[in-house]
Amino acid sequence: MAFTLLTILVVFLITLFVNIPIAIGLAISGMVVVLMEGSIPLSFFVQSTFGASDSFPLLAIPFFILAGEIMSTGGIAKRLIEFVQNLVGSITGSLGLITIIASFIFAAISGSGAATVASIGAITIPYMLKNGYTPAYAASIAASSGSLGPIIPPSIIFILYGVMAGVSIGDMFIAGLIPGVLMAVALVTINYIISKKEGFGGSENFVKQSFWKSLNEAKWALLAPVIILGGIYNGWVTPTEAAVVAVVYSLIISVFVYKEFKVSELMEVFLRAAKVSGTIMIFVSAASFFGKVLALKQIPQYIAMVIADFTTNPIIILILINIFLLLVGMFMETVAAVLLFVPLLLPIVLPLGIDPIHFGIIVSINLSLGLITPPLGINIFIASNIAKIRFEESLKYFFPIFMSLIIILLLVTFIPQLSLFLPELLSK
């Protein structure tokens, strides 16, 4: 058992070292075990990879990605920002606050952290720079706000976790609401503290509209998360069907209401969404094969036994898992991390009485922080590029922002009801 585990790790690390894509590295690592074992037919690879992608719940992922692309291009993100700007006025740090609130709302439509940064940050970062915000802070707050994307439902991570863990995706969506709000509150608080200290003021360079005019302009954008999430929570549509509704709704509003989306742009938007979706599905297929190989060799049970020999204290185990996932998020793409480590970690926490829904939120918050932690930190790369600064320059304000989110992670980890209260309430 230990030899098999060591072999898998060595092969996987070699593939990473020679710069083979992670998905291909997972497939190679699993295939090495299959060839060593001899009793597992090679057809198992084809069956596992095809079976993993042939999943109705996973169809939600490409549709939510497509909806996010359409909303970014069709003026929905812009109107959300204009509405929030009129809502918060010119208070201290208002442009940072606008970025956080607009990202929160957009995350409830797109389900993606990177899409949230690219859509909202592309508009708010230039305005922050014009109003005296430093490029480092503008990039930091936009990148951090994008970390709400994987936590605010509908979330691509929640969909993947639900499929991998065999739990209700709808329950995962509901469970993410309170933790997502707490993360947003933490960002709002730290934004005010830093803005007060640095003297970052209001938003004079925004075109000021009346509140009611901006609300009227944004009403169709604000209705999007209500329709999507309301349909799921009321049982009218499944998460997959809601994703299709999001695409149709965003296309209608962008083309016929806001009239900022040209039919000629449709092919380009489809290609961008297909590129991202295809990458994710390759990960899903390869990780499913890898996970099934591990399960056949009873690797998760072996790891669980090793940890149990070290400690059976659930608090210590959760702390170790949090540290491990934070480190994973620094070096591995979020989707790959969910698909690779959820099958390994679930057998460890379930015997301790930890609810799989609660654990899913813990995993998701940890990996969402990976979006803003170097060296991977895709959100920081996107925001730094928009702010036209080097990646490392944006890290000036990293520590206080990151620590505010770590506090929320610890609260969610050790107060399970923050995740479970709403699912339990709505199930009664």
N, C-alpha and C positions, 0 to 999 in steps of 0.2 A: 504493500500500500504506500509506504513512505517513498519507495523507489519510483513508483508510478507518478506520484505527486511531484517528486523532484525532477523527473524527466519532463513532465508537462511544463513546469516552471522554466527549466533551462531552455527548452525549445522555444517557448513563447518569448523569453527575454532575448534570445538570439535573433528572432524575427524582428523584434523591436529595434535591436541594436543595428541591424543591417537595413533599417528603414523600410521594412515591409509594412503595408497598412495593417492596422490592428485587426480588422475583420479577417483578412487573409491569414494573419498570424494565428488567430484563434482556430481557423479551419485546419491549418497545418499542424498545430499542436494536437488537436483532436485526432487527426488522421494518423499521426505517429503512434498514438496509443492503440488505435484500431489495428494498425499493421503489426505492432508488437504483440497484441493480444492473440491475433490469429483466428479466434472463434467468432469475431464480429464481422459480418459480411460488409464488403465495400458499399453495397447498396444502401446500407444504413445512413451513409452520408447524404445521398440523394433524398431519401425519405425524410430525414430530419430537417434538411434545409428547405425543401419544398413545403413540408407540413407546417413549418414555423411561419412562413410567409402567407400561407393559405388560411388566413384568420380574419373573420369579419370585424372584430374589435380593432385590429391594426389598420383597417381601412380609414379609421378616423385620422390617422397621422398625416397622410398626404393631403387630405381635404382641409384640415386645419392649417397646414403650411400654405396651401393655395389661398385660403381665405385671408391669411395674414399678408401675403404678397399683394393681393388685390386691394386690401384696405390701405396698405402703405402707398400704393400707386394712385389710388382713386380719391384721395382727399379726406378720407375718414380720420386718419391720424392727425392731420393738420387742424381739423375742426375740433377735435378733442382738446388739443392744446390751447386753441383760442378760447374755448369755453372755460377751461380750468384757469387760464390767465385772468379772465374777468371775474372768476369766482374768488380767487385769493388776493387780488388787488396788488398793491405795491409794498407789501410787508417785507420785513427783513428776510433775505434769502428766498424771495418769492419765485425766482426763476428755477432754483433748485427744487422748490416745492411743486412747481408746475410739472417739472420733469418726473418727479416721483408719482404724483397723482395721475398724470397722463399715462405713465408706464403701467400703473396699477390697472387702469381701465383697459388699456390696449392688451395687457396680458390676459385679461378675461375674454379676449377675442382670439388671439393668435396662439397662445399656449407655448410660445417659444421665447427664451431669453434673448438670443441673438437677434431675432426679428424685432423684438421690442426696442433694443438699443439702436438698431439700424433705422427704425421708423421714427421713434420719438427723438432720439439723440440727434439725428440729422437736422431736425428743426430747432430744438432748444439749445444745443451747444453753440451754434453761431450767435444766437441772441444773448446767451450768457457772456460770451466773449465781448460783444458790443457794449454790454452793460457793466464791464469792469471785473467780471469774474475771471480768475486765473484759468488758463487752459487746463492746468493740472486738476483743478477742482471740478471744472465743467465736465471733463472726461470721467473723473472718479464718480461723481454723483449719477451721471447718465449710465455708466457701466453697472453701478450698484443697483440702480433702479431696475435695470434689465434682469437682475437676479430674481425679481418677483415673477418673471415669466413662467418658470417651471413649477411655481407653488400656487399661483392664482389659477383656479380652474377656468376653462378646460386646459389641462396640462399634458404635454406629450409624454413627460416622465411618468405621470400618473397612469396613463394608458399602458405604457410598457410595463410598469410595475404590476398593474392589475392583471395583465396577461401572464407575466412570469410567476406571480404569487398565487394566481387563481382566486383573486378577491374581486369584489364588485368595483368596476371603474367609477360608477356613479357615487358609491360610498367614498372612494378616494377623492373625488371632486369636492364632495361636501366637507370631508375632513380637512381639506386644505384651506378652507375659508378663514378660520380663526388664526392659524399660523401665518397665513399670507397677510392678513390685516396687521398682525403684530409686527411683522417684518417691515411693513410700510410705515407704521407708527415709529419704529426705531429709526428708520431713515429720515423721517420728517423731523424727529427730535435732534438727531445729530446734524442734520442740515441747518437747523436754526442755530445750534450752538456754534458751529464752524462759521456760518455766515455772520453771526453777531461779532465773533472774534475778528474775522477778516474784513468786516465792513462791506459785505456783499449786500446790495440793496434790492430795489424793485425792478420793474420791467418796463421802463419808459419807452424802449424802442419797439415794443409790441404795438400793433395797431389797436388802439382802445375802442371797444365796442360797448354798447349797453349790455348789461347782463342778459336781458330778455332776448336781445337780438342774437347774441352768441349762443344762448340756449336753444333758440329756434334753429340756428344753423347746425347745431351739434345733435339735435334730438334723434336723428336717424342713426348717428354713430353711437349714442348712448343707449339706444334701444337694442343694439346688437347683442351685448352680453346678457341683457334681460331675456331676450328671445332664446338665445342658445342655452343658457344655464337654466332658465325657467322651464324650458321644454324637457330638459334632462331630469330636473328635480321633481317635476310633476308627473313623470312617467309617460309623457306624450311621445318622446323620441328616445332612442338609445344614443349614447355618445357618438357612435358612428353616423347615425342619421342626423344628429345635431351638427356634425361637421359639414355634411352636405348642405344643410340649411344655411350654415354660415357662409359657404361659398356662393350659393344662389342669392342670398340676401345682400352680401357685400357687392356682388356684381351688379345687381339691380340698382342699389343706391349709388354706386360709383358711376355707372353709365347714364342712368336716367334721372337721378335726383341731383347729384353734385356735378355731373357732366364733366368730370376731370379724367375719366378713364376712356381712352380710345380703343375701339375694337382692334385696331392695328397693333396695339400693345399686348393683346391677349396671348399671342404665341410666345413672346418673350417672358411674360409672367408665368405661363405654363411650363416653359423650359426651366426657369429658375426653381420653381416648386418641385418639378420632377427630379432635378439634380439633387436637391436636398433629400427628398423622399427616397430616391433610389439608394442613396448612401446609407440612410437609416435602415432600409429593408435588407441590404446586404449585411449590415451589422446583426440584425435580428436573426437572419438565417444562419450565419456562421456561429453566433453565440448560442443559438438553440442546439446546434450539433455539438458544440463544445460542452454545453451544460449536460446534455444527455450522456455524453461519454463519461463525464465526471460522475454522474449519477450511477451509471452502470458499474463503475469502479469503486463506488461508495466513498468517493473523496470527501463530499460534504460531511458525511457522518464521521469520517476520520478526523477532520478538522474540528468538528464539534466535540469529539471525545478528548482531543488534545487540550482544547480550551477548558473543558469541564474538569480535567485533571489539574489545571492551573488554578481555576476559581469557579465557583458556582454562584457567586454574588452577582445578581442581575445589574446592579448599579455599576460595578467595576467593568462588567462585560460591555454594557452600553457605552461607558466612557472609552473603552478600548476601540469599540466599533466606530464611534464618532471620530476619534483620532485617525483611525485607519482610513475612513471614508474621506476625511478632509485631505489627507495625503494623496489618496487616489484621485480626487478631484483636481489636484494641482497638476497631475501628469496625464490624465486620461479623459477623453471626451465623454460627456455625460451619458449619452445613449449607450456607449460601449460599457461604461462602468455599471449601469443598471443591469444590463443583460448578462454581464460576466459575474457580478458579485452577489446579486440577489439570491440566485440558487445556492450559493455557498453560505450566505449569512442566515437565511431563513431557518434552516435546521438547527442553528445555534440558539436563536432567540425564542422560537416557538415553545420548546420545552420549559422555558423560564416563565411562561405565562404572558409573554408580551404579545399584545394584539397585532396581527399582521397589518391592519390599517394604520395603527399608530407607528409601527416600524417603517411602513412605507413613507410616511411624512418625514420621519427622521432621515431616512436615506435621501429623500428628495431635497431637503434643506441642505444637507451636507454637500450634495453634488451641485446644487445651485450656487453655493459659495465657491465651488471650483471654477465657475464662470468668471469670477473676479480675482482669482488667486493665480499669480505667476507660477510656473512658466507658461502654462497653457492659456488660461485667462482670456478666452475668446471675446468676452464682453469688453475687456479693457483694450484689446487690440482694435476692435471696431470703433470704440469711443475715442481712442487716441488718434486714430486715422482721421476721424471727423474733425477733431480739435487741432489736427496738424502738429502733433508733438510726438516725441519718441515714447515708446511703451513705458520705459522706466520713469519718465517724468511724471506720469499720471499717478505714481505710487506715493507721492508726497502726502496725500490725505488718506492713504489706504488704511492705516492701522485703526484710527478711531471709528471709521465706517465699518470695517470688518469686525471689530470687537462688539459693536452694537448689535450686529447680526448674530455673533456667537452667543450673546446673552439670550437672544430669542431661541436659538438652537437648544441651549441648555434647559430653558423653560419648557419647551415642547418635549424634550427628551424625558424629563423627570416629572412632568405633569401631564399624564396621558389624556386627561379629559379635555385639554386644549384641542386635541385632535379628534377625540371620540364623542364629545358632547353632542355636536350637531347630528352625526350619523345615528346615534342612539335615540336622540329626540325625534328625528324624522321617521325612524323605524317603528315608533310606538303607534 
